[in-house]
Amino acid sequence: MANNKIIPEQIHIKKIALFKSKIEVGPEVLSNIGHIKGYSISIAQDSGFNYEDKIVRLVQNISLEGKGVDENVLNVKGEFGVEIIFHIENFDSFVINEDEKKLIDGALGATLSGIAYSTFRGIILQETQNTAIGGVIIPVVDPSKMLVNTKKVKESGQNILSTKKP
């Protein structure tokens, strides 16, 4: 069983990379931009772990679609993607060995998902601020719901991240 005490000072963001920022607004919407009353939002997350170097990589993608007054879909779309690399000093205390697999305690997964998503919310606001759609504020969500399993985040079975140079 993992000793899963979250110590914020031992979580370090090493990299934040926005790899996708795309906004599409149809000409019919540009002339009536005030008709956008909200957005339908989809969130996807993928993760990778480097146990030896105590590194976690989170990739989050958010798609949004404009909604009108009657909840009808407008010709307004946005796609955003960000990669965030964390170094966790006490990472070993969150690793659970179960059935010859390494699992990550859900407390760490939810904490990192929350940090990444909150960071991403600010990036999306900034990216949309001076565009035809204005600043988009995406909603606050429960980070544990972004995990496949709210108790443990499973490793993909391979080391998909290496911080060592060849």
Residue pairs with C-beta under 8 A, 6 or more apart in sequence:
1 96
2 93
2 94
2 95
2 96
2 105
3 93
4 93
4 94
4 105
4 107
4 108
5 90
5 93
6 107
6 108
6 111
7 89
7 90
10 88
10 89
10 90
11 86
11 87
11 88
11 89
11 111
11 112
11 115
12 86
12 87
12 88
12 89
13 84
13 85
13 86
13 115
13 119
14 55
14 85
14 86
14 87
15 83
15 84
15 85
16 82
16 83
16 84
16 119
16 123
17 82
17 83
17 84
18 80
18 81
18 82
18 123
18 127
19 81
19 82
19 83
20 61
20 79
20 80
20 81
21 79
21 80
21 81
21 127
22 77
22 78
22 79
22 80
23 77
23 78
23 127
23 128
23 131
23 132
23 133
24 75
24 76
24 77
24 78
25 33
25 66
25 75
25 76
25 131
25 132
25 133
26 74
26 75
26 76
28 75
29 35
29 36
29 66
29 74
29 75
29 76
29 132
30 132
33 132
33 133
33 134
35 68
35 69
35 74
36 66
36 67
36 68
36 74
36 76
36 133
37 67
37 68
37 69
38 66
38 67
39 64
39 65
39 66
39 67
39 76
39 78
39 136
39 138
40 64
40 65
40 67
40 73
41 62
41 63
41 64
41 138
41 139
42 62
42 63
42 64
43 60
43 61
43 62
43 117
43 141
43 146
44 60
44 61
44 62
45 58
45 59
45 60
45 61
45 113
45 116
45 146
45 147
46 58
46 59
47 56
47 57
47 58
47 59
47 109
47 153
48 56
48 57
48 156
48 160
48 161
49 55
49 56
49 57
49 102
49 104
49 155
49 159
49 160
49 161
50 56
50 57
50 159
50 161
50 162
50 163
51 91
51 92
51 95
51 102
51 159
53 87
53 162
53 163
53 164
54 87
54 88
54 89
54 91
54 92
55 85
55 86
55 87
55 88
55 91
55 161
55 163
56 85
56 86
56 88
56 91
56 104
56 108
56 112
57 83
57 84
57 85
57 86
57 160
57 161
58 83
58 84
58 86
58 112
58 113
58 116
59 81
59 82
59 83
59 84
60 81
60 82
60 84
60 116
60 117
60 120
61 79
61 80
61 81
62 78
62 79
62 80
62 81
62 120
62 124
62 138
63 77
63 78
63 79
63 80
64 77
64 78
64 79
64 136
64 138
65 73
65 74
65 76
65 77
65 78
66 73
66 74
66 75
66 76
66 77
66 133
67 73
67 74
68 74
76 133
78 124
78 128
78 133
78 136
80 120
80 123
80 124
80 127
82 116
82 119
82 120
82 123
84 115
84 116
84 119
84 120
85 161
86 112
86 115
88 94
88 108
91 108
94 104
94 105
94 107
94 108
95 102
95 103
95 104
95 105
96 102
96 103
96 104
96 105
96 152
97 103
101 154
101 155
101 157
102 155
103 152
103 153
103 154
103 155
104 152
104 153
104 154
104 155
105 151
105 152
106 144
106 147
106 149
106 150
106 151
106 152
106 153
108 153
109 144
109 147
109 152
109 153
110 143
110 144
110 147
110 150
111 143
113 143
113 144
113 146
113 147
114 143
117 141
117 143
117 146
121 137
121 138
121 140
124 136
124 138
125 135
125 136
125 137
125 138
128 134
128 135
128 136
129 135
144 150
147 153
148 154
